[in-house]
Amino acid sequence: MENAQSWLDNLKLRISYGITGNAGGTSAYSTTTQAYVYTANGISINGKIVPFTQYTGTYGSSDLGWEKSYNWNIGLDFGILNNRIDGSIEWFKTKTDGLLFKRILPISSGLTGWGSPLSIWQNIAETSNQGVEAIFNSRNIQRKDFTWSTTLSVTWSKEKIESLPDGDLISENLFVGQPINAIYGYKYQGLWGSDTPQETLDAYGVSPGFIKIETLDKNGDGGVHKYNTDDRQILGHTNPDWIIGLNNSFTYKNLDLSVFAMARYGQTINSDLIGYYTAEQSVTKNQLAGIDYWTENNQGAYFPRPGTGTEQGTVYPSLRVRDGSFIKIKNITLGYTLPTKISRKALMEKCRIYATAYNPFIYVKDKQLKGTDPEMNGSDAFPTYKQFVFGVNLTF
């Protein structure tokens, strides 16, 4: 250790273990049986209005319990070279028993509300999540008039469902060995061309310009059959395998500049924006202009032939499932602080003028997502957008 004293400033090992319980997203009274009593407008028996009660929403469960998470965390904090470089590396593992999930009861249970199935909260699964988180801080240059510092954060994680009481729950999109947020559906493989033999088209029940999906072997047919629900498969998951953040900060005299970049890798998204073009033949619904759709002269297109959307509505959602990996510049800020002697003449202690650009640049791995931002997992409800802000910070 004496040899390390010249360059090692800090080294600390942390180990922790704990058990936590939580309500799994349930709110007060949301797990009880919900019913509505009709009094004035009840049912008529022998000419008299009699009140009655109707189930609605959620059916209670007497076996419901807390989710229990068993957490391991092992971390290493360090600082070297007079703390010019410091950071931490952590390994974590969480195993959760009795995962709370809101299921829809089958009609055959007899528990319905006005003919619609009720939902029930149940402890139905065991899950695990493990990974590594690392943060590195580096003071690259420290001079009187110029400084440059960097912060790098990297996270890798892997989540999966360890067990379910009755195996895979396709209706709830839960699969043993897969993450909770798995995407299950048909796998898009392009479009059928006009050069495809008619007997092949007939075997799959398609026409030129229709969506081609990956069909799975069924009873030894080699996957040659008309599309059906047995062709659905796990397409990915919305949780990224890797999340990376990189921030660089610079100062030169009174100027300051910071650039923050981020990346996600290994996530699959279901893009609402790609789904805007429906290929339907309708006099009441407009279709987007500029779409790369199939024609006899454009057989390498991504979207199917116009007017065929209704015929292939079952597999149409396969168009929207894409690789959501991306790299983006999250923000850039450039500022200038007025010299103290100038700001004090204006009766200010400090005056800083700055400009910030949010989401100015983005690179997507999947070319079909070009022009979109996968950060929101394909949702168009709250899309991110480019924004430019100019401001002044005044201190009196």
C-alpha positions in Angstrom: 0.0 0.0 0.0 2.9 2.4 0.5 3.6 2.3 -3.2 0.0 3.2 -3.9 0.1 6.3 -1.7 1.6 8.3 -4.4 -1.4 7.9 -6.7 -4.2 6.4 -4.7 -6.2 9.0 -2.7 -9.4 7.1 -1.8 -10.6 3.5 -1.9 -13.7 2.3 -0.2 -15.6 -0.9 -0.5 -19.4 -0.9 0.3 -21.6 -3.9 0.7 -25.3 -3.8 1.6 -28.2 -6.1 1.7 -31.8 -5.4 2.5 -35.4 -6.4 2.1 -38.1 -3.9 1.1 -41.8 -4.2 0.6 -44.0 -2.0 -1.5 -47.5 -1.8 -2.9 -46.5 -2.3 -6.5 -48.3 0.7 -7.8 -51.6 0.0 -6.1 -53.5 2.9 -4.5 -55.8 3.1 -1.5 -58.9 0.9 -1.9 -57.9 0.0 -5.5 -57.5 -3.7 -4.5 -60.9 -4.0 -2.9 -64.1 -5.3 -4.6 -65.7 -2.3 -6.3 -69.5 -2.2 -6.7 -72.2 0.3 -7.3 -75.6 0.2 -5.6 -78.5 1.2 -7.7 -81.4 2.4 -5.5 -83.8 4.7 -7.2 -83.2 3.1 -10.6 -83.1 -0.5 -9.5 -85.0 -3.5 -10.9 -88.8 -4.1 -10.7 -90.1 -7.1 -8.7 -93.9 -7.5 -8.5 -94.2 -3.9 -9.5 -91.9 -2.5 -6.9 -88.5 -0.9 -7.5 -85.9 -2.9 -5.6 -82.2 -1.7 -5.3 -79.5 -4.0 -6.6 -75.7 -4.0 -6.6 -73.5 -4.4 -9.7 -69.8 -5.2 -9.7 -67.6 -2.7 -11.5 -63.9 -2.3 -12.1 -61.9 -4.5 -9.6 -62.6 -7.6 -7.7 -60.9 -8.0 -4.3 -58.5 -10.8 -3.3 -58.1 -12.0 0.2 -54.7 -13.5 -0.6 -53.0 -10.3 -1.7 -49.7 -9.3 -0.1 -46.8 -7.0 -0.4 -44.2 -7.3 -3.1 -40.9 -8.2 -1.4 -37.6 -7.2 -2.9 -34.3 -8.8 -1.7 -31.5 -6.3 -2.7 -27.8 -6.9 -2.9 -25.4 -4.0 -3.6 -21.6 -4.1 -3.8 -19.8 -0.9 -4.6 -16.3 0.5 -4.9 -15.5 4.2 -4.5 -12.1 5.4 -5.6 -10.0 8.5 -6.2 -6.6 8.7 -7.8 -3.9 11.1 -9.0 -4.8 13.7 -6.3 -8.4 13.1 -7.0 -8.1 14.2 -10.6 -10.0 11.1 -11.4 -12.7 9.7 -9.1 -15.8 7.6 -9.3 -17.6 4.5 -8.3 -18.5 1.1 -9.6 -21.5 -0.8 -8.3 -23.0 -4.2 -8.9 -26.6 -4.7 -7.9 -29.0 -7.6 -7.8 -32.7 -7.5 -6.9 -35.0 -10.5 -6.6 -38.7 -9.7 -6.2 -41.2 -12.2 -4.9 -45.0 -11.8 -5.2 -44.9 -9.2 -8.0 -48.2 -7.4 -8.0 -50.0 -7.3 -11.3 -53.5 -6.3 -12.3 -55.0 -9.2 -14.3 -58.2 -9.4 -16.3 -60.4 -12.3 -15.1 -61.8 -14.7 -17.7 -65.5 -14.4 -18.5 -65.8 -18.0 -17.4 -65.1 -17.0 -13.8 -68.6 -15.4 -13.8 -67.2 -12.2 -12.2 -68.3 -9.5 -14.6 -69.6 -6.0 -14.5 -72.4 -5.3 -17.1 -71.0 -8.2 -19.2 -67.4 -7.0 -19.1 -64.7 -8.9 -17.2 -63.4 -7.6 -13.9 -59.8 -7.0 -13.0 -58.0 -8.4 -10.0 -54.7 -7.6 -8.3 -52.6 -10.7 -7.7 -49.1 -11.6 -6.5 -48.2 -13.6 -9.6 -44.5 -13.6 -10.4 -40.9 -13.7 -9.3 -38.5 -11.4 -11.1 -34.8 -10.6 -11.0 -32.8 -7.6 -12.0 -29.1 -7.3 -12.0 -26.5 -5.1 -13.5 -23.5 -2.8 -13.1 -23.4 1.0 -12.7 -20.3 3.0 -13.1 -19.6 6.8 -12.8 -16.2 8.4 -13.6 -15.3 12.0 -13.0 -12.2 13.4 -14.6 -10.6 16.8 -14.2 -8.7 16.7 -17.5 -7.2 20.2 -17.5 -7.0 22.6 -14.5 -5.3 25.9 -15.4 -5.9 29.5 -14.5 -7.7 30.5 -17.6 -8.8 27.1 -18.9 -10.5 24.1 -17.4 -12.0 20.9 -18.8 -13.8 18.3 -16.8 -15.6 15.1 -17.9 -18.3 12.9 -16.3 -19.1 9.5 -17.8 -21.9 7.2 -16.5 -22.5 3.7 -17.8 -25.3 1.4 -16.7 -25.9 -2.2 -17.9 -28.8 -4.2 -16.5 -30.7 -7.4 -17.3 -34.2 -8.0 -16.0 -36.3 -11.2 -16.4 -39.3 -13.0 -15.0 -38.1 -16.0 -13.1 -41.4 -17.8 -12.7 -45.2 -17.5 -13.2 -47.8 -19.7 -11.5 -49.2 -21.1 -14.7 -46.4 -20.5 -17.2 -46.5 -17.7 -19.8 -49.4 -15.3 -19.6 -49.8 -14.2 -23.3 -52.9 -12.1 -22.6 -51.0 -10.1 -20.0 -47.8 -10.0 -22.1 -45.8 -11.8 -19.4 -43.2 -14.5 -20.3 -40.9 -16.6 -18.2 -37.3 -15.7 -18.9 -38.2 -12.3 -20.5 -38.3 -8.8 -19.1 -41.6 -7.5 -17.8 -41.8 -5.0 -20.6 -41.4 -7.5 -23.4 -42.8 -6.9 -26.9 -44.7 -9.8 -28.3 -46.1 -9.9 -31.8 -45.4 -10.6 -35.5 -41.9 -10.1 -36.8 -41.8 -7.9 -39.9 -39.6 -9.2 -42.7 -40.4 -6.8 -45.6 -43.1 -6.9 -48.3 -44.1 -9.5 -50.9 -43.0 -8.7 -54.4 -44.8 -9.2 -57.7 -42.2 -11.7 -58.7 -43.3 -14.1 -56.0 -44.9 -17.3 -57.5 -48.7 -17.4 -57.2 -48.6 -20.8 -55.4 -46.4 -19.2 -52.7 -48.7 -16.3 -52.3 -51.7 -18.6 -52.0 -49.9 -20.7 -49.4 -49.4 -17.7 -47.2 -52.7 -16.1 -48.1 -51.2 -12.8 -49.3 -50.8 -10.7 -52.4 -48.0 -8.6 -53.9 -47.5 -5.5 -51.7 -48.6 -7.3 -48.5 -46.6 -7.4 -45.3 -44.2 -10.4 -45.1 -43.7 -11.7 -41.5 -41.6 -14.5 -40.1 -43.8 -17.6 -39.9 -43.0 -20.3 -37.4 -42.9 -24.0 -38.0 -46.3 -25.6 -37.2 -46.7 -29.4 -37.2 -43.7 -29.7 -39.5 -44.9 -27.4 -42.2 -41.6 -25.4 -42.2 -43.6 -22.2 -41.5 -45.4 -22.4 -44.9 -49.0 -21.5 -43.9 -51.4 -18.6 -43.7 -50.6 -16.2 -41.0 -52.1 -17.0 -37.6 -51.6 -16.2 -33.9 -49.1 -19.0 -33.5 -46.6 -16.9 -35.6 -46.3 -14.4 -32.8 -43.0 -14.3 -30.9 -40.8 -12.2 -28.6 -39.5 -9.2 -30.5 -37.5 -7.5 -27.8 -38.1 -5.3 -24.8 -38.5 -1.6 -24.0 -35.8 -1.6 -21.3 -32.4 -0.7 -22.8 -29.5 -3.0 -22.1 -27.1 -0.1 -21.9 -27.5 3.5 -20.9 -24.6 5.9 -21.3 -24.2 9.5 -20.4 -21.2 11.8 -21.2 -20.9 15.4 -20.0 -18.0 17.7 -20.9 -17.6 21.1 -19.3 -15.2 23.8 -20.4 -14.3 27.2 -19.1 -12.0 29.8 -20.7 -11.7 33.0 -18.8 -15.3 34.3 -18.6 -16.7 31.8 -21.2 -18.3 28.5 -20.2 -19.5 25.6 -22.4 -21.1 22.3 -21.5 -22.1 19.5 -23.8 -24.2 16.5 -22.5 -24.6 13.4 -24.7 -26.5 10.2 -24.0 -27.1 6.9 -25.6 -29.4 3.9 -25.2 -28.6 0.5 -26.7 -30.6 -2.7 -26.8 -34.1 -1.4 -26.5 -37.0 -2.1 -28.8 -39.8 0.4 -29.3 -43.3 0.3 -30.6 -43.4 3.6 -32.6 -46.7 5.4 -32.8 -45.3 7.7 -35.5 -44.6 4.9 -37.9 -48.2 3.7 -37.4 -49.7 6.9 -38.7 -49.9 5.4 -42.3 -52.5 2.7 -42.2 -52.8 1.8 -45.9 -56.6 1.8 -45.5 -58.9 2.6 -48.4 -61.3 5.1 -46.8 -63.0 8.3 -47.9 -63.1 9.6 -44.3 -59.5 9.0 -43.3 -56.5 10.8 -44.8 -53.2 9.1 -45.3 -49.8 10.8 -44.8 -48.0 12.2 -47.8 -44.4 11.2 -48.7 -44.7 7.7 -47.4 -42.4 5.0 -48.9 -45.2 2.6 -49.8 -45.2 -0.4 -52.2 -45.9 0.0 -55.9 -44.9 -2.0 -59.0 -42.1 0.5 -59.5 -41.1 0.7 -55.8 -41.0 -2.9 -54.6 -38.2 -2.2 -52.0 -40.6 0.0 -50.0 -41.2 -0.3 -46.3 -44.9 0.3 -46.1 -47.5 -2.0 -47.8 -49.5 -1.2 -50.9 -52.2 1.5 -50.4 -55.7 0.1 -49.9 -54.6 -3.1 -48.3 -54.5 -2.1 -44.6 -57.9 -3.5 -43.6 -57.1 -6.9 -45.2 -53.9 -7.3 -43.2 -54.9 -5.5 -40.0 -53.8 -8.4 -37.8 -50.1 -8.2 -38.8 -50.0 -4.4 -39.5 -48.7 -3.6 -36.1 -45.4 -5.4 -37.0 -44.4 -2.3 -39.0 -44.1 -0.3 -35.8 -41.7 -2.5 -33.8 -38.2 -1.3 -34.4 -34.7 -1.2 -32.8 -34.8 1.9 -30.7 -31.1 2.3 -30.0 -29.8 5.9 -30.4 -27.2 8.5 -29.6 -28.1 12.1 -29.0 -26.8 15.4 -27.9 -29.2 16.1 -25.1 -28.2 19.7 -24.5 -25.4 22.3 -25.3 -25.0 25.4 -23.2 -22.7 28.3 -23.9 -22.4 31.2 -21.5 -20.5 34.4 -20.9 -20.1 36.1 -17.5 -19.5 39.8 -17.6 -16.3 41.0 -15.8 -17.1 42.0 -12.2 -16.1 45.6 -12.7 -18.7 46.0 -15.4 -21.5 44.2 -13.6 -21.0 46.2 -10.4 -21.2 49.4 -12.3 -24.8 48.3 -13.2 -25.4 47.5 -9.5 -25.1 43.7 -10.0 -22.9 41.3 -8.3 -22.9 38.9 -11.3 -24.3 38.9 -14.8 -24.2 35.8 -17.0 -25.6 35.6 -20.6 -26.3 32.1 -21.9 -27.8 30.1 -24.8 -28.9 26.5 -24.5 -29.9 24.1 -27.3 -32.0 21.0 -26.3 -31.9 17.9 -28.4 -30.1 19.5 -31.3 -28.6 16.3 -32.8 -29.7 12.7 -32.8 -28.5 9.5 -34.5 -30.8 6.5 -34.6 -29.5 3.0 -35.4 -32.7 2.1 -37.3 -33.2 4.1 -40.5 -37.0 3.8 -40.3 -36.8 6.0 -37.2 -34.9 8.7 -38.9 -36.4 12.1 -38.0 -37.9 10.7 -34.7 -36.7 10.5 -31.2 -36.8 7.0 -29.6 -36.2 8.4 -26.1 -39.9 8.3 -25.3 -40.1 4.6 -26.5 -42.1 5.6 -29.6 -44.9 7.4 -27.8 -46.2 10.5 -29.5 -48.1 11.6 -26.4 -45.2 13.7 -25.1 -42.6 13.8 -27.9 -39.3 15.5 -27.3 -38.4 18.4 -29.6 -35.6 20.7 -30.4 -35.6 23.8 -28.3 -33.4 26.9 -28.1 -33.3 29.1 -25.0 -31.6 32.4 -24.5 -31.4 33.9 -21.0 -29.6 36.1 -18.5 -28.7 35.2 -14.9 -28.5 38.2 -12.6 -27.2 38.2 -9.1 -27.6 41.3 -7.0 
